[in-house]
Amino acid sequence: MRRSHNDSHNLGAAGWLRAAVLGASDGIVSNSSLCLGLAAAHTSHLNLLLSGGAAVVAGAMSMAAGEYVSVHSQADSEAAALAQERAELKDDFSGERRELADIYVRRGLDKALARKVAEQLMAHDALGSHARDELGLSPTTRAKPVQAAMASAGSFSMGAVLPVAVVAAAPAQYLIAAVAAAALVCLLLLGGWSARVGGANARIAAMRVAFWSGLAMAVTTAFGAAVGAL
């Protein structure tokens, strides 16, 4: 069956989806591993809750700070590149127009059409044209440090709260199994959903996330059990 010209692609969601999935997965895996390690070391129920709650706050702040610094550095680099491009347009507008035309030629247009496209685009928005086609920048992809920090902190917190809630609700004798099962189920769903939204294979993505996350939790649990046996 012939595909419609209106078919949509999901690449535009890749940026926010990656950040949200990374934050939520990190929250689930890191706090579940912490709770499992402490439970295997026979830590008291109250200390488990306190440690898990503190990890939610500390992890969220760490994610926010790290993401803010990282994205702000990217934003600074983008601003510097735009400032340089603005100066080059002021000093040599014709040269910049030829440069833009050359970019379109390398992308497959013939020289006459490339020159015409470059002229029209630069007449409309010279800096925006070079930002998009020379630097690879656009309003939808520009770095937003505060937004990125809040999104990372929020998604991490949502994931990290899960094991704490399970610790609070599960009977002591089933606590380790309950935390591990809840974490793996949520990670399977999260991995599958993110792959589906991005247009990838949901089953493979879900199993990949669950395997590596399960390995991390197993290693931490074994470490806690070894320490608790001392």
N, C-alpha and C positions, 0 to 999 in steps of 0.2 A: 504493500500500500504506500502510495506517495505521501510524504510528510507535508503537512501544511506549512505555508510560509510564516505562519504565526506561532510556530513551535517556539517555546521559551527554553532557555538554557539556564542552568543554576549556578554558573560561575560567579555571578554577581554576589551570591551569598557566601562565597568561600571565605572571605575575610572574617566577617562576624561569626560565621559558623565555626571556623577553626578556633577562634578565641573562646567562644562559649563552651565548646566541647572540651577543649583543653582545660579550662578552669574547672568545670564540673567534674571531669574525670580525675583531675589532680586532687580535688577535694575529697572525692569518694575514696580513691586509692590511698592517699596519704593518711587520712584520718582513720579509715578502716584498718590499715596496717598498724597504726599507732595503737588503736584500741585492742586489736588482736594480740599484738606483742605484749601489751601490759596485762591483758587477761591471761595469756599463757604464762606470764610470770607471777600469777596469783595476786595481782593488785586488787585492792578493795574496790567495791562497787562505787563508793563515793569518789575515790581517787580517779577511777575510770571516767566518771562523768565530768569531774573537774578538768582532767587532762584533755578529754575530748572537746569540751567547751572552749578551753584556752586555745586549743589547736585551731578551732574554727576562726577565732578572732585573729590570732597571730598569722595564720595562713592567708586570710583575706587581706590583711594589711600588707603582708609581704608581696602578694600578687599585685595589689594595687600600686605599691611603690615601684616594684620592678617594671610593671607594664607602663607606668607613667614615665619613668626615666627613659625606658627604651623607645617609646613612641615619641616622646618629646625630642629625643636626639634625632629621630627620623624627621620630625617636623622642622627642626632647625636646619637639617641638611636640605630639605625641600625649599625652605625659605631662602637659603643661601643660593641655591641653584636658580630660583626664580629671579632673585636680585641680579645675578650675573646675566641671565638671559635678558632682563629688562635693559641693562646697560648695553649689551651687545646690539639690541634692537635700536637703541638710541644712536649708537655710534655708526652702525653699518646696516641699515634697514634692507638695502638691496641684497647685500651678502647673505643676510639671514633668510631672505625670501628664496634665494638660490639654494641655500642649505635645506630649507623645507621642501623645495621641489625635488632635490636629490633624494630625500627620504622617500618621497612618493614614487620616484622612479625605481628605487630598490625594492619597493613593495609591489611593483608590477605595472605601474602606469607608464604610458609613453611620455617622452619629454615635453611635448606640447601640452598635453592634458595636465601633466604634473605642474607645469608652470602656471597654467590657468587656475588650477585648484589652489595652489599656494597663494596666488595673487588675491583670489576671492576670500579665502579664509583669513589671510592677514589683514585684508581690508575690513573684515568684520571684527576680528579679535586676534591681533598679532601675538600677544603674549600667551593667550589661551591656546592658540594653535601650536606654538612651540612647546608649551608646557605639556600638552597632550601627546603630540606626535614625536617630539625630540626627547623630552625628559620622561615621558610615560606617566605624567601626573594629570589627575582630573579631580573635580570636586567630590566625587563619590569615593575616591581612593586616597584622598589627602589624610595625613595622620592627624588624629584627634586625641591628644594625650588624656584629657580628663574623661572623655567618653570611654576610652580603652581601659583606664584604671577602674572606673566604676563597674564596667561590664565584667572585668576579670575578678574583682572582689565579689561581686554579686553571684557569679556562676560558681566560683570556688565555695562560697558560703553555702549555697544550695546543695552542693555535693557533699561538703564536709559535715553538714547537719545530720545527714542520713545515718551514719554509724552511731552518733550520739543518741539519736532517737531510738535506735534498736537496742542500744545498751540500757537505756532507761526503761524499755518495755519488756525485754526478754528475760525469762527466768535464768538464774545464774548458771544452772547446769547446761543450758542450751545456748549460752551467750556467744561463744566462739562460732558455733555453727550458724547461728542466726545472723551475726554480723557478716560473716563470709558469704552466706547465701544471698542476703539482701544486697550486698555490694555487687556481687557477680551478676545478679539479675538486672540491677539498674545499669550496670556497665554494658551488658548485652543489649539492652533496649536503647541506651544512649548511642552506642556504636552503630547499631543498625539504623536508628533514626537519622543520625548525621550522614551516613552513607546514602540513605534514600533521598534526603534533601539535596545532597550534592550530586546525585545521579550515579553513584558507584554501587558496587555489589554489597547489599546489606548484610548478607550472611557472612561473607569473608571478613568484612570490617568488624562485625560484632564478635566473631570468634577471635580475631586478632587482639582486640581490646581486652576481651575477657582472659585470654591466655596470659598476656604479659602482666595484667593487673593481678590475676590469680597467683602468678609466680612471685610478684612483689609481696603480696600478703602472706604467702606461704613462707617465704624466707624470713620475714619479720616475726611471724608466729614462732618459727623454729628458734630464732634468736631469743625471743622472750622466754620460751620454754627452757632453753639452755641456761639462761641467767637465773630463772626461777628455781632451777634444780641445784644451784650452787649452795 
